[in-house]
Amino acid sequence: MKPGQKPFMCLDELSEICRLLNIYEWDFAEKDMQLAFNLSMMTQVDEISQNRTFEMAFIEFLEACARISEKKSLNPHGN
């Protein structure tokens, strides 16, 4: 982050959080986390020349966490 810039999270940081929490299993792969990241991002006016499409704000991070937890809770647990 540059000085004065609002805090943000990138895809690699979210992936690292999921890896540290041992979320990745046979029923939840990294592609599922990437999909949650992309679906949580707000639409941007200029996605070509702005880096905003790679910078997740806090509210978008909360939505990504909700999407990840929803995907994990839909998977059945072994008996």
HTML snippet that shows the backbone in 3Dmol.js (N, CA, C, O; Angstrom):
<script src="https://3Dmol.org/build/3Dmol-min.js"></script>
<div id="view" style="width:600px;height:400px;position:relative"></div>
<script>
const pdb = `
ATOM      1  N   MET A   1       0.830  -1.182   0.000  1.00  0.00           N
ATOM      2  CA  MET A   1       0.000   0.000   0.000  1.00  0.00           C
ATOM      3  C   MET A   1       0.872   1.242   0.000  1.00  0.00           C
ATOM      4  O   MET A   1       1.933   1.281   0.623  1.00  0.00           O
ATOM      5  N   LYS A   2       0.410   2.237  -0.700  1.00  0.00           N
ATOM      6  CA  LYS A   2       1.086   3.523  -0.708  1.00  0.00           C
ATOM      7  C   LYS A   2       0.583   4.339   0.481  1.00  0.00           C
ATOM      8  O   LYS A   2      -0.535   4.125   0.949  1.00  0.00           O
ATOM      9  N   PRO A   3       1.404   5.276   0.977  1.00  0.00           N
ATOM     10  CA  PRO A   3       0.942   6.114   2.084  1.00  0.00           C
ATOM     11  C   PRO A   3      -0.323   6.882   1.701  1.00  0.00           C
ATOM     12  O   PRO A   3      -0.396   7.476   0.625  1.00  0.00           O
ATOM     13  N   GLY A   4      -1.304   6.866   2.578  1.00  0.00           N
ATOM     14  CA  GLY A   4      -2.562   7.559   2.350  1.00  0.00           C
ATOM     15  C   GLY A   4      -3.585   6.747   1.577  1.00  0.00           C
ATOM     16  O   GLY A   4      -4.731   7.173   1.432  1.00  0.00           O
ATOM     17  N   GLN A   5      -3.193   5.595   1.083  1.00  0.00           N
ATOM     18  CA  GLN A   5      -4.114   4.749   0.330  1.00  0.00           C
ATOM     19  C   GLN A   5      -4.953   3.914   1.298  1.00  0.00           C
ATOM     20  O   GLN A   5      -4.463   3.469   2.336  1.00  0.00           O
ATOM     21  N   LYS A   6      -6.213   3.712   0.946  1.00  0.00           N
ATOM     22  CA  LYS A   6      -7.086   2.894   1.790  1.00  0.00           C
ATOM     23  C   LYS A   6      -6.585   1.448   1.782  1.00  0.00           C
ATOM     24  O   LYS A   6      -6.090   0.967   0.763  1.00  0.00           O
ATOM     25  N   PRO A   7      -6.711   0.759   2.910  1.00  0.00           N
ATOM     26  CA  PRO A   7      -6.283  -0.646   2.948  1.00  0.00           C
ATOM     27  C   PRO A   7      -7.121  -1.497   1.991  1.00  0.00           C
ATOM     28  O   PRO A   7      -8.314  -1.257   1.801  1.00  0.00           O
ATOM     29  N   PHE A   8      -6.476  -2.483   1.402  1.00  0.00           N
ATOM     30  CA  PHE A   8      -7.171  -3.389   0.503  1.00  0.00           C
ATOM     31  C   PHE A   8      -6.535  -4.767   0.598  1.00  0.00           C
ATOM     32  O   PHE A   8      -5.459  -4.933   1.172  1.00  0.00           O
ATOM     33  N   MET A   9      -7.212  -5.740   0.031  1.00  0.00           N
ATOM     34  CA  MET A   9      -6.705  -7.108   0.004  1.00  0.00           C
ATOM     35  C   MET A   9      -6.668  -7.551  -1.449  1.00  0.00           C
ATOM     36  O   MET A   9      -7.580  -7.260  -2.224  1.00  0.00           O
ATOM     37  N   CYS A  10      -5.607  -8.257  -1.808  1.00  0.00           N
ATOM     38  CA  CYS A  10      -5.511  -8.791  -3.164  1.00  0.00           C
ATOM     39  C   CYS A  10      -5.804 -10.289  -3.150  1.00  0.00           C
ATOM     40  O   CYS A  10      -5.950 -10.896  -2.089  1.00  0.00           O
ATOM     41  N   LEU A  11      -5.887 -10.862  -4.323  1.00  0.00           N
ATOM     42  CA  LEU A  11      -6.222 -12.276  -4.478  1.00  0.00           C
ATOM     43  C   LEU A  11      -5.207 -13.174  -3.776  1.00  0.00           C
ATOM     44  O   LEU A  11      -5.591 -14.160  -3.148  1.00  0.00           O
ATOM     45  N   ASP A  12      -3.923 -12.849  -3.872  1.00  0.00           N
ATOM     46  CA  ASP A  12      -2.888 -13.658  -3.229  1.00  0.00           C
ATOM     47  C   ASP A  12      -3.031 -13.670  -1.713  1.00  0.00           C
ATOM     48  O   ASP A  12      -2.798 -14.697  -1.075  1.00  0.00           O
ATOM     49  N   GLU A  13      -3.412 -12.543  -1.138  1.00  0.00           N
ATOM     50  CA  GLU A  13      -3.584 -12.476   0.315  1.00  0.00           C
ATOM     51  C   GLU A  13      -4.785 -13.300   0.769  1.00  0.00           C
ATOM     52  O   GLU A  13      -4.724 -13.968   1.802  1.00  0.00           O
ATOM     53  N   LEU A  14      -5.872 -13.257   0.008  1.00  0.00           N
ATOM     54  CA  LEU A  14      -7.038 -14.072   0.351  1.00  0.00           C
ATOM     55  C   LEU A  14      -6.710 -15.553   0.207  1.00  0.00           C
ATOM     56  O   LEU A  14      -7.145 -16.373   1.017  1.00  0.00           O
ATOM     57  N   SER A  15      -5.952 -15.890  -0.813  1.00  0.00           N
ATOM     58  CA  SER A  15      -5.527 -17.276  -1.006  1.00  0.00           C
ATOM     59  C   SER A  15      -4.656 -17.752   0.154  1.00  0.00           C
ATOM     60  O   SER A  15      -4.783 -18.891   0.604  1.00  0.00           O
ATOM     61  N   GLU A  16      -3.781 -16.890   0.630  1.00  0.00           N
ATOM     62  CA  GLU A  16      -2.910 -17.238   1.758  1.00  0.00           C
ATOM     63  C   GLU A  16      -3.720 -17.444   3.039  1.00  0.00           C
ATOM     64  O   GLU A  16      -3.425 -18.345   3.823  1.00  0.00           O
ATOM     65  N   ILE A  17      -4.735 -16.614   3.251  1.00  0.00           N
ATOM     66  CA  ILE A  17      -5.605 -16.784   4.418  1.00  0.00           C
ATOM     67  C   ILE A  17      -6.306 -18.141   4.359  1.00  0.00           C
ATOM     68  O   ILE A  17      -6.369 -18.862   5.355  1.00  0.00           O
ATOM     69  N   CYS A  18      -6.827 -18.476   3.188  1.00  0.00           N
ATOM     70  CA  CYS A  18      -7.511 -19.772   3.030  1.00  0.00           C
ATOM     71  C   CYS A  18      -6.543 -20.924   3.237  1.00  0.00           C
ATOM     72  O   CYS A  18      -6.912 -21.944   3.819  1.00  0.00           O
ATOM     73  N   ARG A  19      -5.324 -20.779   2.773  1.00  0.00           N
ATOM     74  CA  ARG A  19      -4.326 -21.833   2.949  1.00  0.00           C
ATOM     75  C   ARG A  19      -3.970 -21.995   4.418  1.00  0.00           C
ATOM     76  O   ARG A  19      -3.855 -23.123   4.899  1.00  0.00           O
ATOM     77  N   LEU A  20      -3.794 -20.896   5.141  1.00  0.00           N
ATOM     78  CA  LEU A  20      -3.461 -20.965   6.562  1.00  0.00           C
ATOM     79  C   LEU A  20      -4.600 -21.552   7.393  1.00  0.00           C
ATOM     80  O   LEU A  20      -4.357 -22.172   8.429  1.00  0.00           O
ATOM     81  N   LEU A  21      -5.829 -21.361   6.948  1.00  0.00           N
ATOM     82  CA  LEU A  21      -6.991 -21.904   7.655  1.00  0.00           C
ATOM     83  C   LEU A  21      -7.322 -23.329   7.224  1.00  0.00           C
ATOM     84  O   LEU A  21      -8.292 -23.913   7.709  1.00  0.00           O
ATOM     85  N   ASN A  22      -6.530 -23.890   6.323  1.00  0.00           N
ATOM     86  CA  ASN A  22      -6.738 -25.250   5.799  1.00  0.00           C
ATOM     87  C   ASN A  22      -8.137 -25.426   5.220  1.00  0.00           C
ATOM     88  O   ASN A  22      -8.801 -26.431   5.473  1.00  0.00           O
ATOM     89  N   ILE A  23      -8.573 -24.456   4.453  1.00  0.00           N
ATOM     90  CA  ILE A  23      -9.887 -24.516   3.822  1.00  0.00           C
ATOM     91  C   ILE A  23      -9.858 -25.397   2.587  1.00  0.00           C
ATOM     92  O   ILE A  23     -10.850 -26.049   2.262  1.00  0.00           O
ATOM     93  N   TYR A  24      -8.724 -25.421   1.899  1.00  0.00           N
ATOM     94  CA  TYR A  24      -8.634 -26.192   0.659  1.00  0.00           C
ATOM     95  C   TYR A  24      -8.673 -27.682   0.945  1.00  0.00           C
ATOM     96  O   TYR A  24      -7.846 -28.204   1.692  1.00  0.00           O
ATOM     97  N   GLU A  25      -9.632 -28.356   0.351  1.00  0.00           N
ATOM     98  CA  GLU A  25      -9.791 -29.797   0.468  1.00  0.00           C
ATOM     99  C   GLU A  25     -10.240 -30.312  -0.882  1.00  0.00           C
ATOM    100  O   GLU A  25     -10.244 -29.572  -1.866  1.00  0.00           O
ATOM    101  N   TRP A  26     -10.618 -31.580  -0.934  1.00  0.00           N
ATOM    102  CA  TRP A  26     -11.065 -32.165  -2.200  1.00  0.00           C
ATOM    103  C   TRP A  26     -12.345 -31.511  -2.701  1.00  0.00           C
ATOM    104  O   TRP A  26     -12.589 -31.486  -3.907  1.00  0.00           O
ATOM    105  N   ASP A  27     -13.164 -30.983  -1.801  1.00  0.00           N
ATOM    106  CA  ASP A  27     -14.445 -30.399  -2.191  1.00  0.00           C
ATOM    107  C   ASP A  27     -14.416 -28.874  -2.291  1.00  0.00           C
ATOM    108  O   ASP A  27     -15.420 -28.261  -2.655  1.00  0.00           O
ATOM    109  N   PHE A  28     -13.298 -28.268  -1.978  1.00  0.00           N
ATOM    110  CA  PHE A  28     -13.159 -26.809  -2.085  1.00  0.00           C
ATOM    111  C   PHE A  28     -11.743 -26.513  -2.547  1.00  0.00           C
ATOM    112  O   PHE A  28     -10.791 -26.608  -1.773  1.00  0.00           O
ATOM    113  N   ALA A  29     -11.617 -26.158  -3.808  1.00  0.00           N
ATOM    114  CA  ALA A  29     -10.298 -25.907  -4.392  1.00  0.00           C
ATOM    115  C   ALA A  29     -10.029 -24.414  -4.471  1.00  0.00           C
ATOM    116  O   ALA A  29     -10.892 -23.595  -4.156  1.00  0.00           O
ATOM    117  N   GLU A  30      -8.830 -24.077  -4.892  1.00  0.00           N
ATOM    118  CA  GLU A  30      -8.455 -22.670  -5.009  1.00  0.00           C
ATOM    119  C   GLU A  30      -9.312 -21.954  -6.045  1.00  0.00           C
ATOM    120  O   GLU A  30      -9.555 -20.754  -5.921  1.00  0.00           O
ATOM    121  N   LYS A  31      -9.771 -22.670  -7.057  1.00  0.00           N
ATOM    122  CA  LYS A  31     -10.640 -22.049  -8.067  1.00  0.00           C
ATOM    123  C   LYS A  31     -11.952 -21.563  -7.450  1.00  0.00           C
ATOM    124  O   LYS A  31     -12.523 -20.575  -7.912  1.00  0.00           O
ATOM    125  N   ASP A  32     -12.431 -22.245  -6.418  1.00  0.00           N
ATOM    126  CA  ASP A  32     -13.644 -21.800  -5.725  1.00  0.00           C
ATOM    127  C   ASP A  32     -13.394 -20.493  -4.980  1.00  0.00           C
ATOM    128  O   ASP A  32     -14.257 -19.616  -4.943  1.00  0.00           O
ATOM    129  N   MET A  33     -12.199 -20.368  -4.383  1.00  0.00           N
ATOM    130  CA  MET A  33     -11.848 -19.132  -3.693  1.00  0.00           C
ATOM    131  C   MET A  33     -11.705 -17.995  -4.704  1.00  0.00           C
ATOM    132  O   MET A  33     -12.136 -16.873  -4.439  1.00  0.00           O
ATOM    133  N   GLN A  34     -11.106 -18.276  -5.855  1.00  0.00           N
ATOM    134  CA  GLN A  34     -10.940 -17.251  -6.890  1.00  0.00           C
ATOM    135  C   GLN A  34     -12.291 -16.786  -7.424  1.00  0.00           C
ATOM    136  O   GLN A  34     -12.483 -15.600  -7.693  1.00  0.00           O
ATOM    137  N   LEU A  35     -13.214 -17.713  -7.575  1.00  0.00           N
ATOM    138  CA  LEU A  35     -14.554 -17.354  -8.019  1.00  0.00           C
ATOM    139  C   LEU A  35     -15.249 -16.471  -6.981  1.00  0.00           C
ATOM    140  O   LEU A  35     -15.910 -15.497  -7.340  1.00  0.00           O
ATOM    141  N   ALA A  36     -15.102 -16.804  -5.711  1.00  0.00           N
ATOM    142  CA  ALA A  36     -15.686 -15.978  -4.643  1.00  0.00           C
ATOM    143  C   ALA A  36     -15.081 -14.573  -4.664  1.00  0.00           C
ATOM    144  O   ALA A  36     -15.788 -13.586  -4.460  1.00  0.00           O
ATOM    145  N   PHE A  37     -13.771 -14.487  -4.910  1.00  0.00           N
ATOM    146  CA  PHE A  37     -13.103 -13.187  -5.000  1.00  0.00           C
ATOM    147  C   PHE A  37     -13.703 -12.371  -6.136  1.00  0.00           C
ATOM    148  O   PHE A  37     -14.072 -11.212  -5.945  1.00  0.00           O
ATOM    149  N   ASN A  38     -13.802 -12.970  -7.311  1.00  0.00           N
ATOM    150  CA  ASN A  38     -14.299 -12.233  -8.483  1.00  0.00           C
ATOM    151  C   ASN A  38     -15.764 -11.839  -8.343  1.00  0.00           C
ATOM    152  O   ASN A  38     -16.144 -10.737  -8.737  1.00  0.00           O
ATOM    153  N   LEU A  39     -16.590 -12.718  -7.791  1.00  0.00           N
ATOM    154  CA  LEU A  39     -18.007 -12.399  -7.639  1.00  0.00           C
ATOM    155  C   LEU A  39     -18.251 -11.354  -6.559  1.00  0.00           C
ATOM    156  O   LEU A  39     -19.283 -10.682  -6.575  1.00  0.00           O
ATOM    157  N   SER A  40     -17.326 -11.208  -5.628  1.00  0.00           N
ATOM    158  CA  SER A  40     -17.481 -10.250  -4.532  1.00  0.00           C
ATOM    159  C   SER A  40     -17.062  -8.837  -4.917  1.00  0.00           C
ATOM    160  O   SER A  40     -17.430  -7.871  -4.249  1.00  0.00           O
ATOM    161  N   MET A  41     -16.310  -8.721  -5.972  1.00  0.00           N
ATOM    162  CA  MET A  41     -15.824  -7.402  -6.388  1.00  0.00           C
ATOM    163  C   MET A  41     -16.942  -6.597  -7.037  1.00  0.00           C
ATOM    164  O   MET A  41     -17.700  -7.119  -7.854  1.00  0.00           O
ATOM    165  N   MET A  42     -17.041  -5.315  -6.666  1.00  0.00           N
ATOM    166  CA  MET A  42     -18.019  -4.436  -7.288  1.00  0.00           C
ATOM    167  C   MET A  42     -17.593  -4.141  -8.725  1.00  0.00           C
ATOM    168  O   MET A  42     -16.404  -4.146  -9.042  1.00  0.00           O
ATOM    169  N   THR A  43     -18.561  -3.890  -9.576  1.00  0.00           N
ATOM    170  CA  THR A  43     -18.281  -3.557 -10.964  1.00  0.00           C
ATOM    171  C   THR A  43     -17.581  -2.208 -11.028  1.00  0.00           C
ATOM    172  O   THR A  43     -17.958  -1.271 -10.324  1.00  0.00           O
ATOM    173  N   GLN A  44     -16.562  -2.112 -11.875  1.00  0.00           N
ATOM    174  CA  GLN A  44     -15.781  -0.893 -12.024  1.00  0.00           C
ATOM    175  C   GLN A  44     -16.070  -0.257 -13.375  1.00  0.00           C
ATOM    176  O   GLN A  44     -16.329  -0.953 -14.357  1.00  0.00           O
ATOM    177  N   VAL A  45     -16.026   1.057 -13.417  1.00  0.00           N
ATOM    178  CA  VAL A  45     -16.280   1.770 -14.665  1.00  0.00           C
ATOM    179  C   VAL A  45     -15.151   1.518 -15.654  1.00  0.00           C
ATOM    180  O   VAL A  45     -15.402   1.196 -16.815  1.00  0.00           O
ATOM    181  N   ASP A  46     -13.913   1.663 -15.203  1.00  0.00           N
ATOM    182  CA  ASP A  46     -12.757   1.507 -16.086  1.00  0.00           C
ATOM    183  C   ASP A  46     -11.882   0.382 -15.550  1.00  0.00           C
ATOM    184  O   ASP A  46     -10.995   0.615 -14.729  1.00  0.00           O
ATOM    185  N   GLU A  47     -12.132  -0.827 -16.014  1.00  0.00           N
ATOM    186  CA  GLU A  47     -11.397  -1.982 -15.516  1.00  0.00           C
ATOM    187  C   GLU A  47     -10.052  -2.169 -16.221  1.00  0.00           C
ATOM    188  O   GLU A  47      -9.218  -2.946 -15.757  1.00  0.00           O
ATOM    189  N   ILE A  48      -9.836  -1.474 -17.321  1.00  0.00           N
ATOM    190  CA  ILE A  48      -8.616  -1.666 -18.104  1.00  0.00           C
ATOM    191  C   ILE A  48      -7.447  -0.864 -17.527  1.00  0.00           C
ATOM    192  O   ILE A  48      -6.358  -1.404 -17.335  1.00  0.00           O
ATOM    193  N   SER A  49      -7.669   0.406 -17.256  1.00  0.00           N
ATOM    194  CA  SER A  49      -6.552   1.257 -16.836  1.00  0.00           C
ATOM    195  C   SER A  49      -6.461   1.448 -15.322  1.00  0.00           C
ATOM    196  O   SER A  49      -5.537   2.108 -14.847  1.00  0.00           O
ATOM    197  N   GLN A  50      -7.393   0.889 -14.558  1.00  0.00           N
ATOM    198  CA  GLN A  50      -7.378   1.022 -13.102  1.00  0.00           C
ATOM    199  C   GLN A  50      -6.976  -0.298 -12.456  1.00  0.00           C
ATOM    200  O   GLN A  50      -7.310  -1.369 -12.963  1.00  0.00           O
ATOM    201  N   ASN A  51      -6.265  -0.221 -11.347  1.00  0.00           N
ATOM    202  CA  ASN A  51      -5.900  -1.413 -10.586  1.00  0.00           C
ATOM    203  C   ASN A  51      -6.967  -1.799  -9.573  1.00  0.00           C
ATOM    204  O   ASN A  51      -6.805  -2.784  -8.853  1.00  0.00           O
ATOM    205  N   ARG A  52      -8.044  -1.045  -9.508  1.00  0.00           N
ATOM    206  CA  ARG A  52      -9.096  -1.273  -8.516  1.00  0.00           C
ATOM    207  C   ARG A  52      -9.701  -2.675  -8.627  1.00  0.00           C
ATOM    208  O   ARG A  52     -10.213  -3.203  -7.640  1.00  0.00           O
ATOM    209  N   THR A  53      -9.649  -3.279  -9.809  1.00  0.00           N
ATOM    210  CA  THR A  53     -10.233  -4.611  -9.988  1.00  0.00           C
ATOM    211  C   THR A  53      -9.463  -5.684  -9.228  1.00  0.00           C
ATOM    212  O   THR A  53      -9.959  -6.794  -9.038  1.00  0.00           O
ATOM    213  N   PHE A  54      -8.241  -5.348  -8.793  1.00  0.00           N
ATOM    214  CA  PHE A  54      -7.417  -6.296  -8.033  1.00  0.00           C
ATOM    215  C   PHE A  54      -7.344  -5.947  -6.563  1.00  0.00           C
ATOM    216  O   PHE A  54      -6.680  -6.644  -5.796  1.00  0.00           O
ATOM    217  N   GLU A  55      -8.018  -4.874  -6.150  1.00  0.00           N
ATOM    218  CA  GLU A  55      -7.948  -4.381  -4.777  1.00  0.00           C
ATOM    219  C   GLU A  55      -9.313  -4.520  -4.115  1.00  0.00           C
ATOM    220  O   GLU A  55     -10.241  -3.776  -4.433  1.00  0.00           O
ATOM    221  N   MET A  56      -9.432  -5.462  -3.206  1.00  0.00           N
ATOM    222  CA  MET A  56     -10.686  -5.745  -2.537  1.00  0.00           C
ATOM    223  C   MET A  56     -10.837  -4.871  -1.294  1.00  0.00           C
ATOM    224  O   MET A  56      -9.987  -4.888  -0.403  1.00  0.00           O
ATOM    225  N   ALA A  57     -11.928  -4.107  -1.245  1.00  0.00           N
ATOM    226  CA  ALA A  57     -12.231  -3.286  -0.074  1.00  0.00           C
ATOM    227  C   ALA A  57     -12.785  -4.182   1.039  1.00  0.00           C
ATOM    228  O   ALA A  57     -13.057  -5.362   0.817  1.00  0.00           O
ATOM    229  N   PHE A  58     -12.947  -3.618   2.224  1.00  0.00           N
ATOM    230  CA  PHE A  58     -13.372  -4.399   3.382  1.00  0.00           C
ATOM    231  C   PHE A  58     -14.744  -5.033   3.176  1.00  0.00           C
ATOM    232  O   PHE A  58     -14.940  -6.204   3.501  1.00  0.00           O
ATOM    233  N   ILE A  59     -15.698  -4.268   2.638  1.00  0.00           N
ATOM    234  CA  ILE A  59     -17.044  -4.807   2.437  1.00  0.00           C
ATOM    235  C   ILE A  59     -17.016  -5.934   1.415  1.00  0.00           C
ATOM    236  O   ILE A  59     -17.775  -6.896   1.534  1.00  0.00           O
ATOM    237  N   GLU A  60     -16.151  -5.827   0.414  1.00  0.00           N
ATOM    238  CA  GLU A  60     -16.005  -6.893  -0.578  1.00  0.00           C
ATOM    239  C   GLU A  60     -15.344  -8.121   0.053  1.00  0.00           C
ATOM    240  O   GLU A  60     -15.671  -9.258  -0.287  1.00  0.00           O
ATOM    241  N   PHE A  61     -14.417  -7.878   0.970  1.00  0.00           N
ATOM    242  CA  PHE A  61     -13.780  -8.978   1.690  1.00  0.00           C
ATOM    243  C   PHE A  61     -14.806  -9.742   2.523  1.00  0.00           C
ATOM    244  O   PHE A  61     -14.785 -10.972   2.564  1.00  0.00           O
ATOM    245  N   LEU A  62     -15.704  -9.011   3.189  1.00  0.00           N
ATOM    246  CA  LEU A  62     -16.748  -9.661   3.978  1.00  0.00           C
ATOM    247  C   LEU A  62     -17.653 -10.508   3.087  1.00  0.00           C
ATOM    248  O   LEU A  62     -18.049 -11.611   3.465  1.00  0.00           O
ATOM    249  N   GLU A  63     -17.976  -9.995   1.918  1.00  0.00           N
ATOM    250  CA  GLU A  63     -18.809 -10.768   0.997  1.00  0.00           C
ATOM    251  C   GLU A  63     -18.077 -12.014   0.507  1.00  0.00           C
ATOM    252  O   GLU A  63     -18.683 -13.078   0.382  1.00  0.00           O
ATOM    253  N   ALA A  64     -16.774 -11.892   0.229  1.00  0.00           N
ATOM    254  CA  ALA A  64     -15.987 -13.051  -0.197  1.00  0.00           C
ATOM    255  C   ALA A  64     -15.957 -14.106   0.907  1.00  0.00           C
ATOM    256  O   ALA A  64     -16.077 -15.299   0.629  1.00  0.00           O
ATOM    257  N   CYS A  65     -15.798 -13.673   2.150  1.00  0.00           N
ATOM    258  CA  CYS A  65     -15.818 -14.621   3.277  1.00  0.00           C
ATOM    259  C   CYS A  65     -17.165 -15.318   3.369  1.00  0.00           C
ATOM    260  O   CYS A  65     -17.222 -16.519   3.631  1.00  0.00           O
ATOM    261  N   ALA A  66     -18.245 -14.582   3.158  1.00  0.00           N
ATOM    262  CA  ALA A  66     -19.579 -15.177   3.197  1.00  0.00           C
ATOM    263  C   ALA A  66     -19.757 -16.184   2.065  1.00  0.00           C
ATOM    264  O   ALA A  66     -20.333 -17.252   2.272  1.00  0.00           O
ATOM    265  N   ARG A  67     -19.270 -15.853   0.871  1.00  0.00           N
ATOM    266  CA  ARG A  67     -19.379 -16.779  -0.261  1.00  0.00           C
ATOM    267  C   ARG A  67     -18.554 -18.042  -0.020  1.00  0.00           C
ATOM    268  O   ARG A  67     -18.991 -19.143  -0.356  1.00  0.00           O
ATOM    269  N   ILE A  68     -17.369 -17.888   0.557  1.00  0.00           N
ATOM    270  CA  ILE A  68     -16.512 -19.043   0.847  1.00  0.00           C
ATOM    271  C   ILE A  68     -17.164 -19.923   1.899  1.00  0.00           C
ATOM    272  O   ILE A  68     -17.192 -21.145   1.756  1.00  0.00           O
ATOM    273  N   SER A  69     -17.692 -19.307   2.965  1.00  0.00           N
ATOM    274  CA  SER A  69     -18.323 -20.112   4.021  1.00  0.00           C
ATOM    275  C   SER A  69     -19.594 -20.783   3.518  1.00  0.00           C
ATOM    276  O   SER A  69     -19.903 -21.900   3.933  1.00  0.00           O
ATOM    277  N   GLU A  70     -20.339 -20.122   2.628  1.00  0.00           N
ATOM    278  CA  GLU A  70     -21.532 -20.747   2.062  1.00  0.00           C
ATOM    279  C   GLU A  70     -21.149 -21.955   1.208  1.00  0.00           C
ATOM    280  O   GLU A  70     -21.793 -23.001   1.292  1.00  0.00           O
ATOM    281  N   LYS A  71     -20.119 -21.821   0.400  1.00  0.00           N
ATOM    282  CA  LYS A  71     -19.671 -22.931  -0.439  1.00  0.00           C
ATOM    283  C   LYS A  71     -19.188 -24.097   0.412  1.00  0.00           C
ATOM    284  O   LYS A  71     -19.466 -25.254   0.098  1.00  0.00           O
ATOM    285  N   LYS A  72     -18.467 -23.797   1.489  1.00  0.00           N
ATOM    286  CA  LYS A  72     -17.974 -24.859   2.381  1.00  0.00           C
ATOM    287  C   LYS A  72     -19.126 -25.527   3.131  1.00  0.00           C
ATOM    288  O   LYS A  72     -19.066 -26.731   3.378  1.00  0.00           O
ATOM    289  N   SER A  73     -20.162 -24.793   3.497  1.00  0.00           N
ATOM    290  CA  SER A  73     -21.249 -25.383   4.277  1.00  0.00           C
ATOM    291  C   SER A  73     -22.177 -26.226   3.418  1.00  0.00           C
ATOM    292  O   SER A  73     -22.919 -27.050   3.953  1.00  0.00           O
ATOM    293  N   LEU A  74     -22.157 -26.045   2.095  1.00  0.00           N
ATOM    294  CA  LEU A  74     -22.991 -26.850   1.219  1.00  0.00           C
ATOM    295  C   LEU A  74     -22.417 -28.249   1.004  1.00  0.00           C
ATOM    296  O   LEU A  74     -23.132 -29.168   0.602  1.00  0.00           O
ATOM    297  N   ASN A  75     -21.137 -28.400   1.271  1.00  0.00           N
ATOM    298  CA  ASN A  75     -20.498 -29.684   1.062  1.00  0.00           C
ATOM    299  C   ASN A  75     -20.792 -30.608   2.243  1.00  0.00           C
ATOM    300  O   ASN A  75     -20.640 -30.200   3.394  1.00  0.00           O
ATOM    301  N   PRO A  76     -21.209 -31.845   1.975  1.00  0.00           N
ATOM    302  CA  PRO A  76     -21.508 -32.775   3.076  1.00  0.00           C
ATOM    303  C   PRO A  76     -20.256 -33.210   3.800  1.00  0.00           C
ATOM    304  O   PRO A  76     -19.193 -33.351   3.195  1.00  0.00           O
ATOM    305  N   HIS A  77     -20.385 -33.422   5.092  1.00  0.00           N
ATOM    306  CA  HIS A  77     -19.279 -33.915   5.900  1.00  0.00           C
ATOM    307  C   HIS A  77     -19.314 -35.442   5.917  1.00  0.00           C
ATOM    308  O   HIS A  77     -20.381 -36.052   5.843  1.00  0.00           O
ATOM    309  N   GLY A  78     -18.139 -36.044   6.016  1.00  0.00           N
ATOM    310  CA  GLY A  78     -18.062 -37.498   6.064  1.00  0.00           C
ATOM    311  C   GLY A  78     -18.640 -38.038   7.366  1.00  0.00           C
ATOM    312  O   GLY A  78     -18.570 -37.371   8.398  1.00  0.00           O
ATOM    313  N   ASN A  79     -19.194 -39.208   7.329  1.00  0.00           N
ATOM    314  CA  ASN A  79     -19.768 -39.823   8.531  1.00  0.00           C
ATOM    315  C   ASN A  79     -18.803 -40.785   9.157  1.00  0.00           C
ATOM    316  O   ASN A  79     -19.116 -41.396  10.178  1.00  0.00           O
TER     317      ASN A  79
END
`;
const viewer = $3Dmol.createViewer("view");
viewer.addModel(pdb, "pdb");
viewer.setStyle({}, {cartoon: {color: "spectrum"}});
viewer.zoomTo();
viewer.render();
</script>
